[in-house]
Amino acid sequence: MFHTRIICLIAVLAAIGPASVADAKTRQYSADITSSALSTADGYPGIGGSAFITGTMESDALGSGAILDHVTVTGQPYGLPVFTFEGTEVDATPRGMLVSELTGYTVARDDGGLDVVITGHFTGGTERYRNATGRYRFTGTIPEGSTEATGHSRGRVVF
């Protein structure tokens, strides 16, 4: 049932009417993001575990929107306090959806919280973002006892 809701949400967002298409140009990308896990599976946050993460974004280049990530924990290369992951993200905005692939890691802090670092690259999308390309870096935190990540993303996007 959960996956049905996600598929319906993405279908509705994809059905948003087309926006005017401008000539592709490079834009500085910046966004404030808040997100939390919607569902987890396979022992997440352990290695091999996965999660659907959803949240909101406020972006200067894209406007306000919703995000949906699917991430899988891929390893623990540097010992106990560091986990790596990879996944995909869909940014849904009134002008279309922007899709990216990402890799990242979390590091446990002394205060019990987590630092989160993600690098990603845009791989296309719908409507205005159909042929989007570019790169971004997200840095954020998850306070101890919380499941909510807050942070900032910046980079460049071409559409």
Buried (B, 14 or more C-beta within 10 A) or exposed (E): EEEEEBEEBBEEBBEBEEEEEEEEEEBEBBBBBBBBBBEBEEEBBEBEBBBBBBBEBEBEBBEEBBBBBBBBBBEBEEEEEBBBBBBBBBBBBBBBBBBBEBBBBBEBBEEEBBBBBBBBBBBBBBBBBBEBBBBBBBEBBBBEEEEEBBBEBBBBBBB
